[in-house]
Amino acid sequence: MHAKPRRSTRITNPANNCGRLVALILALLFLPRLCVAADPPNSVPIPFRNAVELALQHSGVMGIAAVNQWRAREQYRELRANYIPQLTVGSGLGYSYGFPLTIEGAAPSVVNFNSTQSFFNPALQQYIKAAKIQWQATSLDVQDKRDSVILDTALTYEQLGQLTAKIDTLMEAQKAADKAVFISQQRLQEGVDSKLDLTRSQLVAARIRLRVAEAEGQADVLRQHLGSLMGVAPDTIATDPQSVPAAPTLSQDEDLPALAVANSLTVKQAHEKTAAAQANATGEHRAALWPTVDLASQYAYLAKFNNYNLYFLNYTSNNLAAGLNLRFPLLNSVQKAKAEEAKADALMAGKQEELTKEKVREDALKLQRSLRQLSAARDVAKLEWEVSQGDLEAVKGKVQTGEANTRDEQNAELDSGDKHAAYLDAEFELSRAQLQLLRLTGELENWAMPGR
């Protein structure tokens, strides 16, 4: 039955009038909830670049990486300090009866100075080299964590914006679904529709409410995560989709896997770990074979009350000793085993580096090829949305001519909203793959913060 005859039908049953009145009240009760904005009421749009900068300033992950870099630098300085004289000052005051014995290996003295430093130590040179390489590797780790924060912030920001638009679309769809339920209730009371038709309309509305609840829950979690990244209150966050830079065009013909291997911070860190392990293994082997020479000196001021003048023929208060401390490794099975262990560690680090290269190359190729598929899926979803919009306009025209009723129009609106939400999902999945590939190729920060 068409919409025009239905509007002209007279309803004389009081029970039907009461039912329509109750349905109308329920519909009016639904409308305020449907008009709720997807963004929090006190939110202020934050430009994309500002969000990234705040996340980098507030990032705890980068803070940990910076502390680890500081720690690696101090380990390097600790080893290098072996070539600097280590000076200690002390005193061994004590009472002596008879021959002046030593106290804990040192003769009783008023004051004493001791100095030691490494002069020739081939193993130590390699340990210092390994520590320096590890220190340099931590700077790569800081940059890698920086890219990780940028990627996390960018994906969260874009997905939150996509969900905000999706919630707006679903809100319109839910409004249409509730109207369809209201119309079905009217038509049921008029005897035009069956109870099954009403149940179907209620099922569609329930499904829309479920999708709205899911989207709102995801948006709340993303807003909380983005607030934690930026160090701001989640209820003050709103995105500005227009501030997000356009994704660069990534060609399918370009050798992006090779570019990813060349620029990947993960590969560079694996290479530095291999070099550090090799230097450490060389140091352990030199410790088992090469001699070491240290410079040592000692000064002590001795007092007569310790009876030195009674038992030593040429007693003097000021005493100095300086020279070389030479050590030759002759038989040290423990050190040789340790050297072989370090060699095995170096071999494992080299194998791990090769595995890392292959994984980065494979991940880059997978992402590069997925872009074509995701781009096609995005185009299909967009065309389906455009077709659904055309169908909606056609149904609206039929309603005006009486060839379709209002419920048909609401169903067309639901279909258009569903297609729009699917298009937004496809757009985000394509953007996610593009950003991940940008990170692998080392171009993520240039995209997120151009001109920096």
C-alpha positions as CSV (number, residue, x, y, z in Angstrom):
1,M,0.0,0.0,0.0
2,H,1.3,3.4,-0.9
3,A,2.1,6.2,1.4
4,K,-0.7,8.6,0.1
5,P,-3.6,6.2,0.7
6,R,-2.2,5.4,4.1
7,R,-2.2,9.1,5.1
8,S,-5.8,9.5,4.0
9,T,-7.1,6.5,6.0
10,R,-9.3,7.4,8.9
11,I,-8.7,5.7,12.2
12,T,-11.6,5.6,14.5
13,N,-10.5,2.9,16.9
14,P,-9.5,4.6,20.2
15,A,-7.1,1.8,21.0
16,N,-5.2,2.4,17.8
17,N,-5.0,6.1,18.5
18,C,-3.6,5.4,22.0
19,G,-1.0,3.0,20.4
20,R,0.0,5.7,17.9
21,L,0.3,8.2,20.7
22,V,2.6,5.9,22.7
23,A,4.7,5.1,19.7
24,L,5.1,8.8,19.0
25,I,6.1,9.5,22.5
26,L,8.7,6.7,22.4
27,A,10.1,8.1,19.1
28,L,10.4,11.6,20.6
29,L,12.2,10.1,23.6
30,F,14.7,8.5,21.2
31,L,15.5,11.7,19.3
32,P,17.5,13.6,22.0
33,R,19.8,10.6,22.4
34,L,20.3,10.4,18.7
35,C,21.5,14.0,18.5
36,V,24.4,13.5,20.8
37,A,27.6,14.5,19.1
38,A,30.4,11.9,18.6
39,D,33.0,14.2,20.1
40,P,32.9,15.1,23.8
41,P,31.1,18.4,24.6
42,N,34.2,20.2,25.9
43,S,36.5,18.9,23.2
44,V,38.7,21.2,21.1
45,P,40.0,20.0,17.7
46,I,43.8,19.3,17.9
47,P,45.7,19.6,14.6
48,F,47.5,16.4,13.6
49,R,51.0,17.8,13.8
50,N,50.3,19.2,17.3
51,A,49.1,15.8,18.4
52,V,52.3,14.2,17.2
53,E,54.5,16.8,18.8
54,L,52.7,16.4,22.1
55,A,53.1,12.6,21.9
56,L,56.8,12.9,21.3
57,Q,57.3,15.2,24.2
58,H,55.2,13.1,26.6
59,S,56.2,9.6,25.4
60,G,57.3,7.3,28.2
61,V,58.7,4.9,25.7
62,M,61.1,7.5,24.3
63,G,62.0,8.4,27.9
64,I,63.0,4.8,28.6
65,A,65.0,4.7,25.4
66,A,66.8,7.9,26.3
67,V,67.7,6.6,29.7
68,N,69.0,3.4,28.1
69,Q,71.1,5.5,25.8
70,W,72.6,7.4,28.7
71,R,73.3,4.1,30.5
72,A,75.2,2.8,27.4
73,R,77.2,6.0,27.2
74,E,78.3,5.6,30.8
75,Q,79.3,2.0,30.2
76,Y,81.5,3.2,27.4
77,R,83.0,5.9,29.6
78,E,83.6,3.4,32.4
79,L,85.7,1.2,30.2
80,R,87.6,4.1,28.6
81,A,88.4,5.4,32.1
82,N,90.8,2.5,32.6
83,Y,93.4,4.4,30.6
84,I,93.1,7.4,33.0
85,P,95.0,7.2,36.4
86,Q,92.8,6.0,39.2
87,L,94.1,7.8,42.3
88,T,93.1,6.8,45.9
89,V,94.2,8.5,49.1
90,G,94.1,6.8,52.5
91,S,95.8,6.3,55.8
92,G,97.0,3.3,57.8
93,L,97.5,4.8,61.2
94,G,98.1,2.2,63.9
95,Y,100.2,1.2,66.9
96,S,103.2,-1.0,66.4
97,Y,105.0,-3.1,69.0
98,G,108.2,-4.7,67.7
99,F,108.6,-5.2,64.0
100,P,106.1,-3.1,62.0
101,L,103.7,-5.6,60.5
102,T,101.3,-4.8,57.6
103,I,97.6,-4.1,58.2
104,E,95.5,-5.7,55.5
105,G,98.5,-5.9,53.2
106,A,99.7,-2.3,53.6
107,A,102.4,-1.0,55.9
108,P,101.1,1.4,58.7
109,S,101.5,4.9,57.3
110,V,100.3,8.4,58.2
111,V,99.1,8.9,54.6
112,N,99.4,7.0,51.4
113,F,98.6,7.6,47.7
114,N,98.0,4.8,45.2
115,S,97.6,5.2,41.4
116,T,96.9,2.6,38.7
117,Q,96.1,2.8,35.0
118,S,96.0,0.6,32.0
119,F,98.9,1.1,29.6
120,F,98.7,-1.8,27.1
121,N,95.6,-4.0,27.0
122,P,94.5,-5.3,23.6
123,A,91.4,-6.9,25.0
124,L,90.3,-3.7,26.7
125,Q,90.6,-1.9,23.4
126,Q,88.0,-4.3,21.9
127,Y,85.7,-4.0,24.9
128,I,85.8,-0.2,24.5
129,K,85.0,-0.6,20.8
130,A,82.1,-2.9,21.5
131,A,80.7,-0.5,24.2
132,K,80.9,2.4,21.8
133,I,79.1,0.5,19.1
134,Q,76.4,-0.4,21.6
135,W,76.1,3.2,22.6
136,Q,75.6,4.2,18.9
137,A,73.0,1.4,18.6
138,T,71.0,3.0,21.4
139,S,70.7,6.2,19.4
140,L,69.1,4.1,16.6
141,D,66.8,2.6,19.3
142,V,65.7,6.1,20.3
143,Q,64.9,7.0,16.7
144,D,63.0,3.7,16.3
145,K,61.0,4.4,19.4
146,R,60.3,7.9,18.0
147,D,58.9,6.4,14.8
148,S,56.9,3.9,16.9
149,V,55.3,6.8,18.8
150,I,54.6,8.7,15.5
151,L,53.0,5.7,14.0
152,D,50.9,4.9,17.1
153,T,49.8,8.5,17.3
154,A,49.0,8.8,13.6
155,L,47.0,5.5,13.5
156,T,45.1,6.4,16.7
157,Y,44.4,9.9,15.4
158,E,43.1,8.8,12.0
159,Q,41.1,5.9,13.4
160,L,39.5,8.2,16.0
161,G,38.6,10.6,13.2
162,Q,37.2,7.7,11.1
163,L,35.2,6.4,14.0
164,T,33.8,9.9,14.7
165,A,32.5,10.1,11.2
166,K,31.3,6.6,11.4
167,I,29.4,7.3,14.6
168,D,27.7,10.3,12.9
169,T,26.7,8.1,10.0
170,L,25.4,5.4,12.4
171,M,23.5,8.0,14.4
172,E,21.7,9.0,11.2
173,A,21.1,5.4,10.4
174,Q,19.7,4.7,13.9
175,K,17.4,7.7,13.6
176,A,16.1,6.2,10.3
177,A,15.8,2.8,11.9
178,D,13.7,4.2,14.8
179,K,11.5,6.0,12.3
180,A,11.0,2.8,10.4
181,V,10.0,1.0,13.7
182,F,7.6,3.8,14.4
183,I,6.1,3.5,10.9
184,S,5.8,-0.3,11.2
185,Q,4.0,0.2,14.5
186,Q,1.5,2.5,12.8
187,R,1.0,0.2,9.8
188,L,0.5,-2.7,12.2
189,Q,-2.2,-0.9,14.0
190,E,-3.8,0.0,10.7
191,G,-3.7,-3.6,9.7
192,V,-1.3,-3.0,6.8
193,D,1.8,-4.7,8.2
194,S,2.2,-7.9,10.1
195,K,3.8,-8.5,13.4
196,L,6.8,-10.1,11.5
197,D,7.3,-6.8,9.6
198,L,7.5,-4.9,12.9
199,T,9.9,-7.5,14.3
200,R,12.1,-7.1,11.3
201,S,12.2,-3.3,11.7
202,Q,13.0,-3.7,15.4
203,L,15.8,-6.2,14.5
204,V,17.4,-3.6,12.1
205,A,17.2,-0.9,14.7
206,A,18.7,-3.3,17.3
207,R,21.6,-4.1,14.9
208,I,22.2,-0.4,14.4
209,R,22.2,0.2,18.1
210,L,24.8,-2.6,18.5
211,R,27.0,-1.1,15.9
212,V,26.7,2.3,17.5
213,A,27.7,0.9,20.9
214,E,30.7,-0.9,19.4
215,A,31.9,2.2,17.6
216,E,31.4,4.4,20.7
217,G,33.3,1.9,22.8
218,Q,36.2,1.8,20.3
219,A,36.2,5.6,20.1
220,D,36.3,6.0,23.9
221,V,39.3,3.5,24.1
222,L,41.1,5.4,21.3
223,R,40.4,8.7,22.8
224,Q,41.8,7.4,26.2
225,H,44.9,6.1,24.4
226,L,45.5,9.3,22.4
227,G,45.1,11.3,25.6
228,S,47.7,9.1,27.3
229,L,50.0,9.5,24.4
230,M,49.7,13.3,24.4
231,G,49.4,13.8,28.1
232,V,46.0,15.6,28.0
233,A,42.6,14.8,29.3
234,P,40.7,12.4,27.0
235,D,37.4,14.3,27.3
236,T,39.1,17.4,25.7
237,I,40.3,15.6,22.6
238,A,38.7,16.1,19.1
239,T,40.4,15.3,15.8
240,D,40.8,17.6,12.8
241,P,40.8,15.2,9.7
242,Q,41.7,18.1,7.4
243,S,45.0,18.6,9.2
244,V,46.2,15.1,8.4
245,P,48.8,15.1,5.5
246,A,47.8,13.3,2.4
247,A,49.5,9.9,2.0
248,P,52.2,9.9,-0.6
249,T,51.9,7.8,-3.7
250,L,53.8,4.5,-3.3
251,S,54.5,2.9,-6.6
252,Q,54.2,-0.9,-7.2
253,D,57.1,-0.8,-9.6
254,E,59.6,0.7,-7.1
255,D,61.9,-1.7,-5.2
256,L,60.5,-0.7,-1.8
257,P,61.7,-3.9,-0.1
258,A,65.3,-3.0,-0.9
259,L,64.7,0.6,0.3
260,A,63.2,-0.7,3.5
261,V,66.2,-2.9,4.2
262,A,68.6,0.0,3.5
263,N,66.7,2.5,5.7
264,S,65.2,0.2,8.4
265,L,66.2,1.1,11.9
266,T,65.6,-2.4,13.0
267,V,68.1,-3.7,10.4
268,K,70.6,-1.1,11.4
269,Q,70.3,-2.0,15.1
270,A,70.8,-5.7,14.2
271,H,73.9,-4.7,12.3
272,E,75.3,-2.7,15.2
273,K,74.6,-5.6,17.6
274,T,76.6,-8.0,15.3
275,A,79.5,-5.5,15.2
276,A,79.5,-5.2,19.0
277,A,79.4,-9.0,19.4
278,Q,82.3,-9.4,17.1
279,A,84.4,-6.8,18.9
280,N,83.6,-8.4,22.2
281,A,84.5,-11.8,20.9
282,T,87.9,-10.4,19.6
283,G,88.5,-8.9,23.0
284,E,87.8,-12.2,24.8
285,H,90.3,-14.0,22.5
286,R,92.9,-11.3,23.1
287,A,92.4,-11.6,26.8
288,A,93.4,-15.3,26.5
289,L,96.5,-14.8,24.4
290,W,97.9,-11.2,24.7
291,P,99.8,-9.8,27.7
292,T,98.7,-6.7,29.5
293,V,100.7,-3.8,31.0
294,D,99.5,-1.5,33.8
295,L,101.2,1.6,35.2
296,A,101.2,1.7,39.0
297,S,102.7,4.0,41.7
298,Q,102.5,4.3,45.5
299,Y,103.6,6.9,48.0
300,A,103.5,6.5,51.8
301,Y,104.6,8.8,54.6
302,L,105.9,6.6,57.5
303,A,106.1,7.6,61.1
304,K,108.8,6.7,63.7
305,F,106.2,5.5,66.3
306,N,105.7,2.5,64.1
307,N,109.4,1.5,64.9
308,Y,110.6,1.7,61.3
309,N,113.8,3.5,62.4
310,L,114.6,0.6,64.7
311,Y,114.3,-2.3,62.2
312,F,115.2,-0.7,58.9
313,L,118.8,0.5,58.4
314,N,118.0,3.4,55.9
315,Y,114.7,4.7,57.3
316,T,113.1,7.7,55.6
317,S,109.6,9.2,56.1
318,N,108.8,9.7,52.5
319,N,108.6,6.6,50.3
320,L,107.7,6.2,46.7
321,A,107.4,3.2,44.3
322,A,106.4,3.3,40.6
323,G,106.7,0.9,37.8
324,L,105.0,-1.4,35.3
325,N,102.7,-4.3,36.2
326,L,103.1,-7.0,33.5
327,R,100.8,-10.1,33.2
328,F,101.3,-12.9,30.7
329,P,98.5,-15.4,30.2
330,L,100.0,-18.9,30.1
331,L,97.3,-21.3,31.0
332,N,93.7,-20.0,31.4
333,S,91.2,-22.6,30.3
334,V,88.3,-20.5,31.7
335,Q,89.2,-17.5,29.5
336,K,89.6,-19.6,26.4
337,A,86.1,-21.1,27.0
338,K,84.7,-17.7,27.5
339,A,86.3,-16.6,24.2
340,E,84.6,-19.4,22.4
341,E,81.3,-18.5,24.0
342,A,81.7,-14.9,22.8
343,K,82.5,-16.2,19.3
344,A,79.3,-18.2,19.3
345,D,77.4,-15.1,20.4
346,A,78.8,-13.2,17.5
347,L,77.8,-15.9,15.0
348,M,74.3,-15.9,16.4
349,A,74.1,-12.1,16.1
350,G,75.1,-12.3,12.5
351,K,72.4,-14.9,11.8
352,Q,69.9,-12.8,13.5
353,E,70.9,-9.8,11.4
354,E,70.2,-11.9,8.2
355,L,66.8,-13.0,9.6
356,T,65.9,-9.4,10.4
357,K,66.8,-8.3,6.9
358,E,64.7,-11.0,5.4
359,K,61.7,-10.2,7.6
360,V,61.9,-6.5,6.8
361,R,62.1,-7.3,3.1
362,E,59.2,-9.7,3.3
363,D,57.1,-7.3,5.4
364,A,57.7,-4.4,3.0
365,L,56.8,-6.5,-0.1
366,K,53.7,-7.8,1.7
367,L,52.6,-4.2,2.5
368,Q,53.5,-2.9,-1.0
369,R,51.4,-5.6,-2.7
370,S,48.5,-5.2,-0.2
371,L,48.2,-1.5,-1.1
372,R,46.9,-2.5,-4.5
373,Q,44.3,-4.8,-3.0
374,L,43.3,-2.3,-0.2
375,S,43.1,0.5,-2.8
376,A,40.8,-1.6,-4.9
377,A,38.7,-2.5,-1.9
378,R,38.4,1.2,-1.0
379,D,37.3,2.1,-4.5
380,V,34.7,-0.7,-4.4
381,A,33.4,0.5,-1.1
382,K,33.2,4.1,-2.3
383,L,31.3,3.1,-5.5
384,E,28.9,1.0,-3.5
385,W,28.3,4.0,-1.2
386,E,27.7,6.2,-4.3
387,V,25.3,3.6,-5.7
388,S,23.4,3.4,-2.5
389,Q,23.1,7.2,-2.5
390,G,21.7,7.0,-6.0
391,D,19.3,4.3,-4.9
392,L,18.2,6.5,-2.0
393,E,17.5,9.5,-4.2
394,A,15.5,7.2,-6.5
395,V,13.4,5.9,-3.6
396,K,12.7,9.4,-2.5
397,G,11.5,10.2,-5.9
398,K,9.2,7.1,-5.9
399,V,7.8,8.2,-2.5
400,Q,6.8,11.5,-4.1
401,T,4.9,9.7,-6.9
402,G,3.4,7.1,-4.5
403,E,5.4,4.1,-5.9
404,A,7.2,3.6,-2.6
405,N,6.4,4.2,1.0
406,T,8.3,5.9,3.8
407,R,9.6,2.6,5.2
408,D,11.2,1.9,1.8
409,E,12.9,5.3,2.1
410,Q,14.2,4.5,5.6
411,N,15.6,1.2,4.5
412,A,17.4,2.9,1.6
413,E,18.8,5.4,4.1
414,L,20.0,2.5,6.3
415,D,21.7,0.9,3.4
416,S,23.4,4.1,2.4
417,G,24.6,4.6,6.0
418,D,25.9,1.1,6.1
419,K,27.8,1.5,2.8
420,H,29.3,4.8,4.0
421,A,30.6,3.2,7.2
422,A,32.1,0.4,5.1
423,Y,33.8,2.9,3.0
424,L,35.3,4.7,6.0
425,D,36.6,1.3,7.3
426,A,38.2,0.6,3.9
427,E,39.8,4.0,3.8
428,F,41.4,3.5,7.2
429,E,42.8,0.1,6.4
430,L,44.5,1.5,3.3
431,S,45.9,4.4,5.4
432,R,47.2,1.9,8.0
433,A,49.1,-0.1,5.4
434,Q,50.6,3.1,3.9
435,L,51.8,4.4,7.2
436,Q,53.4,1.1,8.1
437,L,55.2,1.0,4.8
438,L,56.4,4.5,5.3
439,R,57.9,3.5,8.7
440,L,59.7,0.6,7.1
441,T,61.2,2.8,4.4
442,G,62.2,5.5,6.9
443,E,59.9,8.2,5.5
444,L,57.3,8.3,8.3
445,E,58.6,11.3,10.1
446,N,59.0,13.2,6.9
447,W,55.4,12.6,6.1
448,A,54.0,13.3,9.6
449,M,56.2,16.4,10.2
450,P,57.3,17.8,6.8
451,G,60.0,20.5,6.9
452,R,61.3,19.5,10.3
